[in-house]
Amino acid sequence: MFPTHQPLASSLDLQGAFAHLSRRGFAGKDLDVALRQLTESAGRMLNIERVSLWGLSAQHSKLECIDLYELSKDAHSSGMTLLSAHYPGFFKALEQGEPIVADDAIKHPFTHEFADDYLLMNGISALIDSPIHVNGDLQGVLCIERVGAHSAWTSVQRLFAHAVANLVTLAIVQNQSALMRDELNDANARLRALFTGAPDAILIADASTGHILDANPPAERLFGRTHAELVGILQSDLHPSGESVRYRRLFEQHVSSGAVLPVQGEIINRRGERIPVEITGEVVELGSGQKIIQGVFRQRSTY
């Protein structure tokens, strides 16, 4: 439950109310929970009967109620739909991106279309509709609706409505960022599983220097070295010392041409044994612009 407040009357009240909402934070919360907290808090702090949040469809053909908080019932509901075909003037005004402030909703040029089947039915006399923009795109609208006798909205109430709309945008952006982070973590985990679970030895090297950046478990077994011992050394140092120049040139050719054709060669394990291998290299450019080369080493038979 949120504390019931007297209607905001001053800029000091506004600052305190906004600080209270901001302190709650939305990171890590379910988006639906965060949005319900905002509609409920706004209703209680403004002492306004109805506060609702509506999502705009991709084609801007309808608004769907995500959450409606009714103060007298202390209850949330959702699911109502408003079609642009029925309220063309309102939808056109909404797309202009400016708040719609109606002191008398039935007479206002942008909201009078709702008179018979929404305003009168719900006893709504005045409203403030604040557009919700995410990454520059119109995504919905926050509606603050007075029930009973209509009166002019104060500047403090208007500012508070705008502030709550900004917090809605913040909650949506934080939720999208969290989802993207989770998806990226999942993708990285899948790639890591493929890398470590591959049957062949794989080395990842910096394409500009040739230094090993990563190695999978089969590479540790093939080279007879631990992961820590492999990371940081030059890939050419893993080949017979008398042939290091050849392998350095092959590495440079892979980087410049991006070729993935297999090369027959040898590597030296920790005990100094020469092991014949087939090497396939592939150059990959990361999002940061850094280039890496993935080398796959497959032991081959000499018979």
C-alpha positions in Angstrom: 0.0 0.0 0.0 1.1 3.6 -0.7 0.4 6.4 1.7 -2.5 8.7 0.8 -1.4 12.2 0.1 -3.2 15.5 0.0 -3.5 16.9 -3.6 -0.2 18.4 -4.7 -0.4 22.1 -4.2 3.1 23.5 -4.6 6.3 23.0 -6.4 7.7 21.7 -3.0 5.0 19.0 -2.9 5.9 18.1 -6.5 9.6 17.8 -5.7 8.9 15.6 -2.7 6.4 13.4 -4.6 8.8 13.0 -7.5 11.7 12.1 -5.2 9.5 9.5 -3.5 8.7 7.9 -6.9 12.3 8.1 -8.1 13.7 6.4 -4.9 11.6 3.3 -5.5 13.6 2.4 -8.6 12.6 0.0 -11.3 15.8 -1.9 -12.1 15.4 -5.7 -11.6 11.6 -5.4 -11.2 9.0 -7.1 -13.4 7.8 -4.4 -15.8 4.1 -5.0 -15.0 4.8 -4.5 -11.3 6.7 -1.3 -11.9 4.0 0.2 -14.0 1.3 -0.7 -11.5 3.3 1.0 -8.8 3.5 4.1 -10.9 -0.2 4.3 -11.7 -1.1 3.7 -8.1 1.4 6.1 -6.7 0.2 8.8 -9.1 -3.4 8.3 -8.1 -2.7 8.5 -4.4 -0.3 11.5 -4.7 -2.7 13.5 -6.9 -5.7 12.2 -5.0 -7.2 11.5 -8.4 -9.7 8.7 -9.0 -8.4 7.2 -12.2 -4.8 6.8 -13.5 -4.2 4.5 -16.4 -1.4 3.5 -18.8 -2.2 2.6 -22.4 0.0 0.9 -25.0 -0.2 2.0 -28.7 -0.2 -0.8 -31.3 2.5 -0.9 -33.9 0.2 0.4 -36.6 -1.2 3.1 -34.3 -4.6 1.7 -34.9 -5.6 1.1 -31.2 -4.7 1.8 -27.6 -4.8 -1.1 -25.2 -5.1 -0.6 -21.4 -2.0 -2.0 -19.7 -3.1 -0.9 -16.2 -6.0 1.2 -14.7 -5.8 2.1 -11.1 -9.0 3.3 -9.4 -8.4 5.1 -6.1 -11.8 4.6 -4.5 -11.7 0.8 -5.1 -7.9 0.6 -4.5 -8.0 -1.8 -7.5 -6.1 -2.4 -10.8 -7.6 -3.6 -14.0 -6.6 -3.9 -17.7 -7.7 -5.1 -21.1 -9.8 -2.2 -22.5 -9.3 -1.1 -26.1 -9.7 2.2 -27.9 -9.8 2.1 -31.7 -8.4 5.0 -33.7 -11.2 4.5 -36.2 -13.7 5.6 -33.5 -11.6 8.5 -32.2 -9.6 9.9 -35.1 -9.2 13.4 -33.7 -7.7 12.1 -30.4 -5.3 9.8 -32.1 -4.1 12.5 -34.5 -3.5 14.9 -31.5 -1.7 12.1 -29.6 0.7 11.5 -32.5 1.7 15.2 -32.4 3.5 14.3 -29.2 2.3 17.0 -26.9 0.3 16.4 -23.7 -3.5 16.8 -24.0 -4.7 18.8 -21.0 -8.5 19.0 -20.9 -10.1 21.0 -18.0 -13.5 20.1 -19.4 -13.0 16.7 -21.2 -16.5 16.7 -22.8 -15.9 20.1 -24.5 -12.2 19.8 -25.3 -11.6 19.5 -29.1 -9.3 16.4 -28.7 -11.3 14.5 -26.2 -15.0 15.2 -26.9 -15.2 12.1 -29.1 -15.1 10.0 -25.9 -18.1 11.7 -24.4 -20.8 9.1 -24.8 -19.0 5.8 -24.6 -16.2 6.6 -22.2 -16.3 9.9 -20.4 -19.9 10.0 -19.3 -20.0 6.2 -18.7 -17.1 6.5 -16.2 -18.0 10.0 -14.8 -14.8 11.6 -16.1 -14.9 15.4 -16.2 -11.2 16.4 -16.8 -8.1 14.6 -17.9 -4.4 14.9 -18.7 -3.0 12.6 -21.4 0.8 12.5 -21.5 2.4 10.7 -24.5 4.9 8.0 -23.7 8.0 8.0 -26.0 10.7 5.3 -26.0 13.8 5.9 -28.1 11.9 8.7 -29.9 8.9 6.5 -30.8 5.4 7.0 -29.5 4.6 3.9 -27.5 1.5 4.9 -25.5 -0.1 7.4 -23.2 -0.5 8.0 -19.5 -4.0 9.1 -18.6 -4.9 11.0 -15.4 -8.7 11.3 -15.1 -10.7 13.3 -12.6 -14.1 11.9 -11.7 -16.9 14.3 -10.6 -17.1 18.0 -11.0 -14.6 19.4 -13.5 -12.0 22.0 -12.6 -8.8 23.4 -14.1 -5.6 21.5 -13.7 -2.9 23.3 -11.7 0.6 23.8 -13.1 1.9 21.5 -10.4 -0.5 18.7 -11.5 0.5 19.1 -15.1 4.2 18.9 -14.2 3.6 15.9 -12.1 1.8 14.1 -14.9 4.7 14.8 -17.2 7.2 13.5 -14.6 5.3 10.3 -14.1 5.2 9.8 -17.9 9.0 10.2 -17.9 9.3 7.6 -15.1 7.1 5.2 -17.2 9.6 5.7 -20.1 12.5 5.0 -17.7 10.9 1.8 -16.4 10.3 0.5 -20.0 13.9 1.4 -21.1 15.4 -0.3 -18.0 13.3 -3.4 -18.7 14.4 -3.5 -22.3 18.0 -3.1 -21.3 17.7 -5.9 -18.8 16.2 -8.2 -21.4 18.9 -7.4 -23.8 21.6 -8.1 -21.2 19.9 -11.4 -20.4 19.7 -12.4 -24.1 23.4 -11.4 -24.6 24.4 -13.4 -21.5 22.5 -16.4 -22.8 24.1 -16.1 -26.3 27.5 -15.8 -24.7 26.9 -18.9 -22.6 25.8 -20.9 -25.6 28.9 -19.8 -27.5 31.1 -20.7 -24.6 29.5 -24.1 -24.3 30.1 -24.7 -28.0 33.7 -23.5 -27.7 34.6 -25.6 -24.7 32.6 -28.6 -25.9 34.2 -28.7 -29.4 36.0 -32.0 -30.2 38.9 -30.2 -31.9 41.6 -28.0 -30.3 40.7 -24.3 -30.8 42.9 -21.3 -30.1 41.7 -17.7 -30.3 44.4 -15.2 -31.1 44.6 -11.4 -31.6 44.8 -11.0 -35.3 47.1 -7.9 -35.0 49.7 -9.5 -32.7 49.3 -13.3 -32.8 49.0 -13.5 -29.1 46.7 -16.3 -27.8 43.6 -14.9 -26.1 41.7 -18.1 -25.3 42.0 -21.9 -25.6 39.5 -24.7 -25.1 40.1 -27.9 -23.1 41.0 -30.0 -26.2 43.7 -27.4 -27.0 45.1 -27.8 -23.5 45.3 -31.6 -24.0 46.8 -31.3 -27.5 49.6 -28.8 -26.5 50.1 -30.3 -23.0 49.7 -26.9 -21.4 47.1 -25.4 -19.1 44.8 -22.5 -20.2 46.9 -20.1 -18.2 50.1 -21.3 -19.9 48.6 -20.9 -23.4 47.0 -17.5 -23.0 49.5 -14.7 -23.8 52.1 -16.5 -25.8 52.5 -16.1 -29.6 50.7 -18.7 -31.7 53.9 -19.1 -33.8 55.8 -20.2 -30.7 53.7 -23.4 -30.6 55.4 -24.7 -33.7 58.9 -26.0 -34.2 61.4 -23.3 -33.6 63.1 -23.5 -36.9 59.8 -23.0 -38.7 58.4 -20.1 -36.6 58.9 -17.6 -39.5 56.9 -19.8 -41.8 54.0 -20.1 -39.4 54.1 -16.4 -38.7 53.7 -15.7 -42.4 50.9 -18.2 -42.7 49.2 -16.4 -39.8 49.6 -13.1 -41.5 48.2 -14.5 -44.8 45.2 -15.8 -42.9 44.6 -12.4 -41.4 45.0 -10.5 -44.7 43.0 -12.9 -46.9 40.5 -14.3 -44.5 41.2 -17.8 -46.0 39.8 -20.8 -44.2 41.7 -23.5 -46.3 43.4 -26.1 -44.1 47.1 -26.1 -43.8 49.3 -29.2 -43.0 51.8 -28.5 -40.2 53.2 -29.5 -36.9 53.0 -28.2 -33.3 55.3 -28.8 -30.4 53.8 -30.0 -27.1 55.1 -29.2 -23.7 57.4 -32.3 -23.8 58.9 -31.1 -27.0 57.2 -33.7 -29.2 56.3 -32.8 -32.7 52.6 -33.5 -33.5 51.3 -33.4 -37.1 48.1 -31.3 -37.3 45.8 -29.9 -39.9 45.2 -26.2 -39.1 42.1 -24.2 -40.2 42.1 -20.5 -39.5 39.2 -18.0 -39.7 39.3 -14.3 -39.1 36.4 -12.7 -37.1 35.8 -9.0 -36.6 34.2 -8.2 -33.2 31.7 -5.4 -32.6 34.4 -3.3 -31.1 36.4 -3.4 -34.4 39.0 -5.8 -33.0 39.9 -8.7 -35.3 40.6 -12.2 -33.9 41.6 -15.4 -35.6 40.2 -18.7 -34.6 42.6 -21.5 -35.2 41.3 -25.1 -35.3 44.0 -27.8 -34.8 43.1 -31.3 -35.7 45.7 -34.0 -35.1 46.4 -36.1 -38.2 47.9 -39.5 -38.7 51.3 -39.8 -40.3 50.4 -43.2 -41.8 
